[in-house]
Amino acid sequence: QCDLQGLWKNELGSNMTILATNTAGTFSGYYHTAVAATNKQILVSPLQGAQQHPSAKRHPTFSFTVQWQFSDSTTAFVGQCFVDHHGKETLETTWLLREEVLSHKDTWKATR
């Protein structure tokens, strides 16, 4: 069974810490990205999420959002946790980042 709680690192050097998942499957934590399109200092940013059926599934799906503390943007992640036959856990995720723009006509360039 996959347990999201703990420290996770990706191949780009970013890391996140997920605190305990409650019985409803919700969790919080912190994300420290190693990749950002900004000249500002990168800060650790809070995350909030939920895991689908945390006690019933071997490879559960989950989602979380990160409110970046160093930019006017928010990222939503969705993914699934996999456990191989050696017990190694891997998270596969996809993300969308929405950045603040000054007018509705610029909305086309606000999402990556």
C-alpha positions as CSV (number, residue, x, y, z in Angstrom):
1,Q,0.0,0.0,0.0
2,C,1.2,3.5,-0.8
3,D,1.7,6.0,2.0
4,L,2.1,9.6,0.8
5,Q,3.4,10.8,4.2
6,G,7.1,11.7,4.1
7,L,9.7,13.4,2.0
8,W,9.5,13.1,-1.8
9,K,12.1,14.2,-4.3
10,N,12.0,14.5,-8.1
11,E,14.5,14.2,-10.8
12,L,14.9,18.0,-11.1
13,G,15.8,18.5,-7.5
14,S,12.5,19.7,-6.1
15,N,11.2,18.2,-2.9
16,M,8.1,18.1,-0.9
17,T,7.1,17.0,2.5
18,I,3.6,15.5,3.1
19,L,2.4,15.5,6.6
20,A,0.1,12.7,7.9
21,T,-2.9,11.9,5.8
22,N,-6.1,11.8,7.9
23,T,-8.8,9.1,7.7
24,A,-10.7,11.2,5.1
25,G,-7.6,11.3,2.9
26,T,-6.8,15.0,3.2
27,F,-3.2,16.2,3.9
28,S,-1.0,19.2,4.0
29,G,2.7,19.8,3.6
30,Y,5.4,21.9,2.0
31,Y,6.9,22.1,-1.5
32,H,10.3,23.4,-2.3
33,T,10.8,23.7,-6.1
34,A,14.2,23.7,-7.7
35,V,12.7,25.0,-11.0
36,A,11.0,28.4,-11.4
37,A,10.7,31.1,-14.0
38,T,11.5,34.0,-11.7
39,N,14.5,36.0,-10.5
40,K,13.0,36.1,-7.0
41,Q,14.3,33.9,-4.1
42,I,12.5,30.6,-4.2
43,L,10.7,29.9,-0.9
44,V,9.2,26.8,0.6
45,S,5.5,26.9,-0.2
46,P,2.5,25.3,1.5
47,L,0.4,22.6,-0.1
48,Q,-3.0,21.1,0.6
49,G,-4.3,17.9,-0.9
50,A,-6.4,14.8,-0.8
51,Q,-5.8,11.1,-1.5
52,Q,-8.6,8.9,-3.0
53,H,-9.7,6.1,-0.6
54,P,-6.4,6.1,1.4
55,S,-7.0,2.8,3.1
56,A,-8.6,0.8,0.3
57,K,-6.3,1.2,-2.7
58,R,-2.8,-0.1,-3.4
59,H,-2.1,2.5,-6.1
60,P,-4.3,5.5,-5.0
61,T,-4.9,8.7,-7.0
62,F,-4.3,12.0,-5.3
63,S,-4.3,15.8,-5.9
64,F,-2.8,18.8,-4.2
65,T,-2.4,22.5,-4.8
66,V,0.7,24.6,-4.0
67,Q,0.3,28.3,-3.3
68,W,3.7,29.7,-4.3
69,Q,5.1,32.1,-1.7
70,F,7.5,33.8,-4.2
71,S,5.2,34.4,-7.1
72,D,1.6,35.3,-8.0
73,S,0.7,31.8,-9.1
74,T,-0.8,28.5,-7.9
75,T,-0.1,25.0,-9.2
76,A,-2.6,22.1,-9.2
77,F,-1.1,18.6,-9.3
78,V,-2.9,15.3,-9.9
79,G,-1.3,11.9,-9.8
80,Q,-1.2,8.4,-8.7
81,C,1.1,6.5,-6.3
82,F,2.7,3.2,-7.4
83,V,4.4,0.6,-5.3
84,D,6.7,-1.9,-7.1
85,H,7.4,-5.5,-6.0
86,H,10.3,-4.3,-3.9
87,G,8.1,-1.9,-1.9
88,K,9.5,1.3,-3.6
89,E,6.9,4.1,-3.9
90,T,6.8,6.3,-6.9
91,L,4.5,9.3,-7.6
92,E,3.5,10.0,-11.2
93,T,2.0,13.5,-11.5
94,T,0.8,16.1,-14.0
95,W,0.5,19.8,-13.2
96,L,-1.1,23.0,-14.3
97,L,0.2,26.4,-13.2
98,R,-2.0,29.5,-13.2
99,E,-0.3,32.8,-13.0
100,E,-1.9,36.2,-12.3
101,V,-2.4,38.5,-15.3
102,L,-3.5,42.1,-15.2
103,S,-6.4,41.8,-17.6
104,H,-8.9,39.2,-18.9
105,K,-7.6,39.7,-22.4
106,D,-4.2,38.2,-21.2
107,T,-5.8,35.1,-19.8
108,W,-4.4,33.0,-22.7
109,K,-0.9,33.3,-21.4
110,A,-1.7,32.7,-17.7
111,T,-1.8,28.9,-17.7
112,R,1.1,26.5,-18.3
